[in-house]
Amino acid sequence: MVRVGVIGLQGDVGEHIEASKRALENLGISGEVIWLRKPRQLEGISAIIIPGGESTTISRLMVKNGLLEPVRKLGEEGIPIMGTCAGLIMLSKEVIGATPEQRFLELLDVKVNRNAYGRQVDSFEAPIKLAFSDEPFPGVFIRAPRIVELLSERVKPIAWLGDRVVGVEQGNLIGLEFHPELTEDTRVHEYFLKKAL
């Protein structure tokens, strides 16, 4: 049985839980999706999602709750991890605009610019092209980070806004600027959760 953990310290946790449940159902996979807050909940986990929210807060709470190092270790061991918006920041090797106290997982070979799209009022929706589907995906961008550089050949673009990369994949890792959980479309979650099989 697939066991998916959504790191539930801050951000749009409930939406990711619901999207993951729908994705598992659409794939015909037996599984459970849990609200992940403590290191002991990582036992037997098949996949981890780091949601959007406020990256400074998520970073601080992951350290405080003892999750940062265990999640990094699981990522290094090949457990699938998807980070959306602030979750992408948490996964990234390099972060422009980080505060001095912020700590990151540093698993994904990308450089991102935190809050590159500006304030909340600068949020927008636009169709995204996916590498694994012919139909456009409804991209929701909310105070999103921007992927400014791919730091190794291991990183493969999987989502584009026009000709700009807004989503990447590196083996067991997926990082997205946008919020797939804020749509009814579960294709991104399905693509991610297949990694856990």
Sequence and secondary structure as in RCSB ss.txt:
>XXXX:A:sequence
MVRVGVIGLQGDVGEHIEASKRALENLGISGEVIWLRKPRQLEGISAIIIPGGESTTISRLMVKNGLLEPVRKLG
EEGIPIMGTCAGLIMLSKEVIGATPEQRFLELLDVKVNRNAYGRQVDSFEAPIKLAFSDEPFPGVFIRAPRIVEL
LSERVKPIAWLGDRVVGVEQGNLIGLEFHPELTEDTRVHEYFLKKAL
>XXXX:A:secstr
 EEEEEE SSSSHHHHHHHHHHHHHHHT  EEEEEE SGGGGTT  EEEE SS HHHHHHHHHHTT HHHHHHHH
HTT  EEEETHHHHHHEEEEET  TT      EEEEEETTTT SGGG EEEEEEETTEEEEEEEEESS  EEEEE
 STT EEEEEETTEEEEEEETTEEEESS GGGSS  HHHHHHHGGG 
